Amino acid sequence: MKATFPRTARVRARAEYACVFESARRTSDPLISLHWLPAAHPPRLGLAVSRKVSPRAVVRNRIKRGLREQFRQIRHRLPAGDYVVVARSAAAAAEPAQLRSCFLRVLARAGALPVTPADGTMPADRIPPSPLSKPGSTTG
């Protein structure tokens, strides 16, 4: 799949939005809320950025542009279905990098992206066992 954003990759009709809002899995963050409805077609994105987020169209369009670009870049990694992102008022003051990382975090929390392990400073074979684990146990 190419990293483009054609019309077929968009949730467009009111009925499609209604179906997603009615029966989708929902995950939230302070900046955005994600509604994900698994389906048989390739991943599609819908955006809802209301005037409550910002009365200025410039701000609303900046939010949509950043989320659209992030979706375009990761679309090939996402499971099939409809993804509708609802921006919250805090998104108006957020930096574009914050919005992008928030979008990835919400996708991972919803189960659409694999969770990336946190980078540590110590190699895995050198991590001392937890004081709460039993001696000899392999879960540590």
N, C-alpha and C positions, 0 to 999 in steps of 0.2 A: 504494500500500500504506500503510495506517495505521500509526502508530507504537505499536502495541499488542503484547502478548506473549501470544497465545492458545495453547491446548494444541497446536494444529497447528504452532506455531513451536518446539516442543521435541522433542529426541531423548529418548524415554522408555523404550523397551523394551530389555532386556538384549541382545537380538539386534541391535538397531540400533547400540548402543554397540560390540558385538563387531565388526560389519561395518566401522564407522568405524576402530576401532583396528587392524584387520587390513589394510585397504587404503587408508588415507588418507595424504595428504601431511602431514608433521609439521614444525613449526617451534617452536623453543624460545627462552625468555628465562629469566633467573634467577628470575622470579616465577611464570611460567606456561608451559605447553606447549600448543600448538594443533594439533589434528588436523582437517584439512579434507578432506572427501570431496565433490567436485562431483557434483551429481545434478540431476534434472529438476524436482524440487519446490522451492518457495520456501525461503529460508534457514531452518535450524532450529538451535537451540543446545542443547548438552548440557553439563552441568557435573559435574566430578568433584573434589570437595574432601574428602579423606579425613581421618581422625583423626590421621594422621601430620603433616598441616599444622598442626592444633591440636586438642588434646583437648576444647576448649571449643566447644560448638555455636554459641554466640553469635558467635565469631570466624569459624567456617566459614560461617555464614549471612550475615554481613556481606560476606564475599568474594563469595559467590554473588549477593547482592542488587546489589552494585556492578557485577559483570560482566553480569548480566541487564539492568540498566538501560542500560548502554552499548550492548549488543547491540540492545536495543529501539529506541534512538535512531538507529542506523546501519543497521538491518536492510534498509531500502529501497535502500541503496547497495551491498549485498553481492550477489555472484553466487549463483545457486542452489546448494544443497548443505547438508551437515551439518557443523557446527562444534562440536567437542567440546573444551572447555578443561579442562585438568588443572592444578590449582593446586599449587604447590610450597611447601615449608615456609617459605620467605622471604616468601611472600604474607601470612602471618599478621601480620607486623610492618610491612607496607607501608601507606602512607596510601591512601585511596580514589582520590585523584587519580593516584597512581603506578600503581595497578592499571589504571585506565582508560587511561592513556597507554601502558602496557605492552601492553594488549590491542590497541589500535590499531596499535602498532608491529609486533606479531606478525602481525596481519592483513595489514598492508602488506608485510611480509617474505614472507608466504605467497603474495602476489599477489592477494589478495581485495579489497584497497583500493588505489587509486592512491597512489603515494608522493608526499607533499607536499614541494615543494622548500623548502630552508632559506631563511629570510629573511636577506637580506644588508643591509648598510648602504650599499652603493654600487649605483647603477642599473646594469643589465646593459650598457648602451652605454658606460659609463665604466670597466669593469673592464679593467685592463691585461692584455696577453697574458702567458701563462706563459713564464718563461725557458726552459722545456724544449721549447716548441713551435717549429716551424720558422718562419722569417720568411715571411709571405705565406700561411700556412696558416689555414684558417677554424676549426679546432678549437682553441680557446684558452680 
